[in-house]
């Protein structure tokens, strides 16, 4: 490849300008709006319609040349400042020397896509019933134009019934696709994960990367990847899918009676489960339903009896924070550089600590408690929804579950302080809160009825055991780690 910078002389609005790509960004002067066009169906974009433009490498989607010697640069850039949603912009320039333009195009695209495949083929699942029912519009008006501009191809399915996504993932010809993308909340991805793990070729299928475009009430994976500022932004999520690499993520096995399924978000008992499942009649409120319901539960001081058992790895929150920051300073290890726990010979996952019906072995280091709790929640993602950083030290692939416990005597005043702290993850430092890294945990409800939520899905109200397995799935990510969720 030629050395940087890659420079091309072009015409824009009757003025000659220079396109300069230096390996970090594409820079050029934009005298006025004439000659620069935006694709139809996209949100208003661009910090300014004129002046100097600087577009980061990751924001460049495609460069094409039309027969009339028009060079088109498709980008996904922030509309008005770095905290705003990124959206599609199409810049058109006239070129005089077609051969030079083609060489410049090749040089820039080779670098822009040097680490990822350009023109991926996706299986896209849209749940038109999820959240507030906006998924179809989100796909057609915002997401689809970005996929097309990037030169990506896709096979689109609208889910029609519960477990439809699971059926698709279980029967999909995975060799035809580079990734599976969900336009919904986390429920569709929960189904996809379990469908992949049920396949006879799960040893291969579980390596197919996943992507999430937020269109549900919670969108935990999207917020965990993109952070509080961008977790609900469709454009940023699509950009991560188009330009991201496969990041290894742990998967948890959940056993109940004689059944086993898999979880990638959270497993909750008590208040969080009640908020998640008991507030479905408030879906019209969107993300606000979680806050409204949680405040009501905390003020009522509702608590729930259960037997809680867990195998602790670390229970000192300051040590957890130190390890979190240490891991963030380590080089990123992508999915193709890590090892997962799938038995390559038999395509099975072995739970080291047995299932919920097995007796607890003292030699495994189990700690057993019996009490009333406001909530007990295990998770593999830091965010569970916007403004809810419930498990701030959660890591993609540390092989552990983050366990959050609110005791019964937390009190109303402290409860509200904790609730406020959840917005930033500071609640884990409150003296009334217990936050641990564990190798496994088990919850045995003490009441006859209630809610248990796994990845936002209704789960039978009976004992369950959770155990993490390292790197069993992968998700598309630009950064190779979750957004920062815990203070340094």
C-alpha positions in Angstrom: 0.0 0.0 0.0 1.1 3.5 -0.8 2.2 5.7 2.2 0.0 8.3 3.9 -1.4 10.8 3.2 -3.7 9.7 0.3 -4.6 12.9 -1.5 -7.0 13.4 -4.4 -7.9 16.7 -6.2 -11.7 17.0 -6.8 -14.3 19.6 -7.7 -17.0 20.6 -5.3 -19.4 23.4 -6.0 -17.2 24.8 -8.8 -14.2 24.9 -6.5 -11.2 22.7 -6.5 -10.6 21.1 -3.1 -8.3 18.4 -1.8 -9.5 15.1 -0.2 -6.7 14.2 2.3 -6.8 10.8 4.1 -4.0 10.5 6.7 -4.8 7.1 8.2 -6.8 8.6 11.1 -9.4 10.8 9.3 -10.5 12.2 6.0 -10.2 15.9 5.8 -11.4 18.4 3.3 -12.9 21.9 2.9 -16.6 22.1 2.3 -17.3 25.6 0.9 -21.1 25.3 0.8 -23.9 22.8 0.7 -24.1 22.6 -3.1 -22.5 19.4 -4.4 -22.9 17.7 -1.0 -26.0 15.5 -0.8 -27.6 13.5 2.0 -29.2 10.2 1.4 -33.0 10.2 1.7 -34.7 8.8 4.8 -31.9 9.7 7.2 -31.9 12.1 10.1 -30.5 15.6 9.7 -26.8 15.4 10.1 -23.5 17.2 10.0 -22.1 19.7 12.5 -22.1 22.4 9.8 -23.1 22.6 6.2 -19.9 24.4 5.3 -16.3 24.8 6.5 -13.6 22.3 7.2 -14.7 18.7 7.7 -12.8 15.9 9.5 -14.3 12.4 9.3 -12.8 9.6 11.4 -11.7 6.4 9.8 -14.4 4.4 11.6 -17.1 6.7 10.3 -16.3 6.1 6.6 -18.7 3.5 5.3 -18.0 3.4 1.6 -16.5 5.2 -1.4 -18.0 4.6 -4.9 -17.4 6.1 -8.3 -20.3 6.6 -10.7 -19.9 6.5 -14.5 -20.2 10.3 -14.7 -17.0 10.6 -12.8 -18.7 11.4 -9.5 -17.0 10.2 -6.4 -19.4 9.5 -3.5 -18.2 9.2 0.1 -20.7 7.6 2.4 -20.2 8.3 6.1 -21.9 7.9 9.5 -21.0 10.9 11.5 -22.3 12.7 14.7 -25.1 15.2 13.8 -24.3 17.9 16.3 -21.4 17.1 18.6 -19.8 13.9 19.9 -22.6 13.0 22.3 -25.3 13.1 19.5 -26.4 10.3 17.3 -24.4 9.5 14.2 -26.3 9.5 10.9 -25.7 9.0 7.2 -24.1 11.7 5.1 -23.3 11.3 1.4 -20.6 13.6 -0.1 -20.4 13.9 -3.8 -17.3 15.3 -5.7 -16.5 15.5 -9.4 -13.2 14.0 -10.5 -11.2 14.7 -13.7 -8.7 11.8 -13.6 -10.7 8.6 -13.2 -7.6 6.4 -12.8 -6.3 8.5 -10.0 -9.7 8.5 -8.3 -10.0 4.7 -8.5 -6.5 4.3 -7.0 -7.3 6.8 -4.2 -10.6 4.9 -3.6 -8.8 1.6 -3.4 -6.1 2.9 -1.1 -8.6 4.5 1.4 -11.0 1.6 1.5 -8.2 -0.9 2.0 -7.2 1.0 5.1 -10.7 1.8 6.3 -11.6 -1.9 6.2 -8.1 -3.3 6.9 -9.3 -5.2 10.0 -12.8 -6.1 9.1 -14.6 -7.5 6.1 -16.3 -5.0 3.8 -19.7 -5.9 2.3 -20.7 -8.4 5.0 -23.9 -10.4 4.6 -26.2 -10.2 7.6 -29.3 -12.1 8.9 -31.5 -9.3 10.3 -34.4 -10.0 12.6 -36.9 -7.2 13.3 -39.4 -7.6 16.1 -42.2 -5.2 15.2 -44.0 -5.8 18.6 -41.1 -5.1 20.9 -40.7 -2.0 23.2 -43.1 0.7 21.9 -43.5 -1.0 18.5 -41.1 1.2 16.6 -38.7 -1.4 15.3 -40.1 -1.5 11.7 -39.8 2.3 11.4 -36.3 2.2 12.9 -35.2 -0.3 10.3 -36.7 1.3 7.3 -35.9 5.0 8.1 -32.5 4.8 9.9 -30.8 1.5 9.8 -31.5 0.1 6.3 -30.1 3.2 4.5 -26.8 2.8 6.4 -26.5 -0.9 5.5 -27.1 0.0 1.9 -24.7 2.9 1.8 -22.0 0.7 3.2 -22.5 -1.9 0.5 -23.7 -4.5 3.0 -26.3 -7.1 2.0 -28.8 -8.8 4.2 -31.7 -11.2 4.5 -34.5 -9.7 6.5 -37.2 -11.4 8.6 -39.9 -9.8 10.7 -40.6 -12.0 13.7 -44.2 -13.0 14.2 -44.5 -14.9 17.4 -42.7 -15.8 20.6 -39.7 -18.0 20.0 -39.7 -17.2 16.3 -36.1 -15.9 16.5 -35.1 -19.0 18.4 -36.5 -21.2 15.6 -34.7 -19.1 13.0 -31.4 -19.3 14.8 -31.8 -23.1 15.4 -32.5 -23.8 11.7 -30.4 -21.1 10.0 -27.8 -22.0 7.4 -25.1 -20.1 9.3 -22.5 -20.5 6.6 -24.4 -18.0 4.5 -24.0 -15.1 7.0 -21.4 -13.0 8.7 -23.5 -12.1 11.7 -27.0 -12.1 13.1 -28.5 -8.7 13.9 -31.5 -8.0 16.2 -33.6 -4.9 15.9 -35.6 -5.2 19.1 -34.8 -5.3 22.8 -32.7 -8.0 24.4 -35.4 -10.7 24.2 -34.8 -11.5 20.6 -31.1 -11.9 21.2 -31.9 -14.2 24.1 -33.9 -16.4 21.7 -31.1 -16.3 19.1 -28.5 -17.4 21.7 -30.6 -20.3 22.8 -31.4 -21.3 19.3 -27.7 -21.4 18.4 -26.9 -23.4 21.5 -29.5 -26.0 20.7 -28.1 -26.8 17.2 -26.3 -30.1 16.6 -23.5 -27.9 15.1 -23.4 -25.6 18.1 -19.6 -26.0 18.2 -19.5 -23.9 15.0 -22.8 -21.9 15.3 -22.0 -20.3 18.6 -19.1 -18.4 17.0 -21.4 -16.5 14.6 -21.2 -12.9 15.9 -24.3 -11.1 17.1 -25.3 -7.4 16.8 -28.0 -5.3 18.5 -29.8 -2.3 17.2 -31.8 -0.7 20.0 -35.6 -0.9 19.5 -36.9 -2.3 22.9 -37.5 -1.0 26.4 -34.2 -2.0 27.9 -31.5 -2.5 25.2 -29.0 -3.7 27.7 -26.4 -4.9 25.2 -26.6 -1.7 23.2 -26.0 0.5 26.2 -23.2 -1.8 27.5 -21.4 -1.5 24.1 -22.0 2.2 23.4 -22.5 3.7 26.9 -25.1 6.0 28.3 -24.7 8.7 25.6 -25.1 6.5 22.6 -26.9 3.3 23.8 -30.2 4.3 22.4 -28.8 5.7 19.1 -29.6 3.6 16.1 -26.9 5.1 13.9 -24.1 4.4 16.4 -25.3 0.8 16.8 -25.3 0.2 13.1 -21.9 1.8 12.7 -20.6 -0.7 15.4 -22.1 -3.6 13.4 -20.7 -2.4 10.1 -17.2 -1.6 11.3 -17.0 -3.9 14.4 -15.0 -7.1 15.0 -16.1 -10.1 17.0 -15.6 -9.6 20.8 -15.8 -12.7 23.0 -18.6 -12.6 25.6 -19.4 -15.0 28.4 -22.6 -16.9 28.4 -24.4 -18.2 31.6 -26.1 -21.5 31.8 -29.3 -21.5 33.9 -30.7 -24.7 35.3 -34.2 -25.2 36.6 -35.4 -28.7 37.6 -34.2 -30.9 34.6 -34.0 -28.1 32.1 -31.1 -25.8 31.0 -31.0 -22.7 28.9 -28.6 -19.8 28.4 -28.5 -16.1 29.5 -26.3 -13.3 28.3 -27.8 -10.3 30.2 -29.1 -10.8 33.8 -30.8 -13.3 36.1 -33.0 -11.5 38.7 -35.1 -12.3 41.7 -37.0 -9.8 43.9 -37.4 -6.1 43.1 -35.5 -6.1 39.7 -37.6 -9.0 38.4 -40.8 -7.4 39.6 -39.8 -4.1 37.9 -38.9 -5.9 34.7 -41.8 -8.2 34.4 -44.4 -6.6 36.7 -44.3 -3.3 34.8 -45.1 -4.6 31.3 -48.4 -2.8 31.5 -46.3 0.4 31.4 -44.5 -0.3 28.2 -46.1 2.8 26.7 -43.7 4.8 29.0 -40.6 3.3 27.3 -37.5 3.3 29.4 -39.2 5.4 32.1 -41.3 2.5 33.2 -38.3 0.9 35.0 -37.6 4.0 37.1 -41.3 4.6 38.0 -41.8 1.0 39.0 -38.5 0.7 40.9 -39.1 3.8 43.0 -42.5 2.5 44.0 -41.1 -0.9 45.1 -38.3 0.7 47.1 -40.7 3.0 49.0 -42.9 0.1 49.8 -39.9 -1.7 51.3 -41.0 -5.0 49.8 -38.7 -7.9 50.5 -38.6 -11.5 49.3 -37.6 -14.7 51.2 -35.1 -17.0 49.6 -32.1 -19.2 50.2 -29.1 -17.7 48.4 -26.0 -19.8 47.7 -22.9 -18.6 45.9 -19.2 -19.3 45.3 -17.4 -16.1 45.8 -14.4 -15.0 43.8 -14.1 -11.5 45.2 -16.5 -9.6 47.6 -14.4 -6.5 48.3 -15.8 -3.8 46.0 -12.6 -1.7 46.1 -10.6 -4.7 44.9 -13.2 -5.3 42.2 -12.9 -1.7 41.1 -9.1 -2.0 41.0 -9.3 -5.2 38.9 -11.8 -3.6 36.6 -9.4 -0.7 35.9 -6.5 -3.0 35.5 -8.3 -5.0 32.9 -9.3 -1.9 31.0 -5.6 -1.0 30.7 -4.8 -4.4 29.1 -4.7 -4.9 25.3 -8.0 -6.0 23.7 -8.2 -9.7 22.9 -10.7 -10.4 20.1 -12.8 -13.5 19.8 -10.4 -15.1 17.4 -7.6 -14.7 19.9 -9.4 -16.2 22.9 -10.5 -19.7 23.9 -14.1 -20.6 24.8 -15.4 -23.4 27.0 -17.2 -25.4 24.3 -16.1 -29.0 24.2 -14.8 -29.2 20.6 -15.2 -33.0 20.4 -18.8 -33.2 21.7 -20.2 -29.7 21.2 -21.3 -29.6 24.8 -21.0 -27.3 27.8 -20.3 -28.9 31.1 -21.4 -27.1 34.3 -18.6 -27.5 36.7 -20.8 -27.0 39.7 -23.7 -29.2 38.6 -27.3 -28.1 38.3 -29.8 -26.7 40.7 -31.1 -30.2 41.6 -27.6 -31.4 42.7 -26.6 -31.2 46.3 -24.2 -28.3 47.1 -20.6 -29.5 47.6 -18.9 -27.7 50.5 -15.6 -28.4 48.8 -16.5 -26.1 45.9 -16.6 -23.1 48.4 -20.3 -22.4 48.4 -21.6 -19.8 50.9 -25.3 -20.4 51.9 -27.6 -17.8 53.4 -31.3 -17.8 54.2 -33.0 -14.5 54.6 -35.3 -11.9 53.0 -33.8 -9.7 50.3 -35.1 -6.7 48.3 -33.4 -8.1 45.2 -30.7 -10.6 44.1 -29.4 -10.1 40.6 -26.6 -11.7 38.6 -25.5 -10.1 35.4 -22.9 -10.3 32.6 -23.6 -6.7 31.3 -23.1 -3.5 33.2 -26.2 -1.7 31.9 -29.7 -3.2 32.1 -31.4 -0.1 30.6 -30.8 3.6 30.1 -29.9 5.2 33.4 -29.5 1.7 35.1 -25.8 0.8 35.5 -26.7 -2.1 37.8 -23.5 -4.1 37.6 -20.8 -1.5 36.8 -17.8 -3.9 37.0 -19.2 -6.5 34.6 -16.7 -7.6 32.0 -17.3 -9.3 28.6 -15.2 -12.3 29.2 -13.8 -12.7 32.8 -15.5 -16.0 33.4 -17.5 -14.6 36.4 -20.9 -13.4 37.2 -21.4 -10.1 38.9 -23.9 -10.6 41.8 -25.8 -7.7 43.3 -27.7 -8.1 46.6 -29.9 -5.5 48.4 -30.6 -6.7 52.0 -34.1 -6.4 53.5 -33.2 -3.6 56.0 -31.9 -1.1 53.5 -34.5 1.5 54.6 -36.4 4.1 52.5 -33.8 6.9 52.6 -30.9 4.6 51.8 -33.0 2.9 49.2 -33.5 6.2 47.3 -29.8 7.0 47.6 -29.1 3.6 46.1 -31.7 4.2 43.4 -30.0 7.5 42.4 -26.6 5.7 42.5 -27.8 3.1 40.0 -27.8 5.8 37.3 -24.0 6.0 37.4 -23.1 2.7 39.1 -22.1 4.4 42.4 -24.7 2.3 44.3 -22.2 -0.6 44.6 -20.1 1.5 47.0 -23.1 2.1 49.4 -22.7 0.5 52.8 -26.0 -1.3 52.5 -25.3 -2.9 49.1 -23.4 -6.1 48.5 -21.6 -6.5 45.2 -19.6 -9.6 44.4 -17.8 -11.5 41.6 -18.9 -15.1 41.9 -18.2 -18.4 40.1 -21.8 -19.5 40.4 -25.0 -18.8 42.4 -28.3 -20.4 43.3 -31.6 -18.9 44.4 -34.3 -20.9 46.0 -37.5 -18.8 46.5 -39.2 -19.0 49.8 -42.6 -17.8 48.7 -45.3 -19.6 46.7 -45.4 -17.1 43.8 -43.5 -14.2 42.4 -41.3 -13.2 39.5 -38.0 -14.5 38.2 -36.6 -12.7 35.1 -33.8 -14.1 32.9 -32.8 -11.6 30.1 -36.1 -9.9 30.6 -38.1 -13.1 30.0 -40.6 -14.7 32.3 -39.0 -17.7 34.0 -40.8 -20.3 36.2 -40.9 -19.3 39.9 -38.7 -22.1 41.2 -35.1 -22.7 42.2 -32.5 -21.8 39.6 -28.7 -22.0 39.4 -26.4 -19.8 37.2 -22.9 -20.6 36.1 -20.8 -18.5 33.6 -18.9 -20.0 30.7 -16.1 -18.1 29.2 -16.4 -16.6 25.6 -19.3 -18.8 24.4 -20.7 -16.0 22.1 -19.3 -13.0 20.4 -20.8 -9.6 19.6 -19.7 -7.0 17.1 -17.7 -4.2 18.7 -15.5 -1.4 17.5 -13.7 -1.0 20.8 -13.4 -4.6 21.9 -14.7 -3.9 25.4 -17.8 -2.5 27.1 -18.2 1.2 27.6 -16.7 2.5 30.8 -19.2 1.9 33.5 -17.1 2.2 36.8 -15.1 5.1 37.9 -11.3 4.9 38.1 
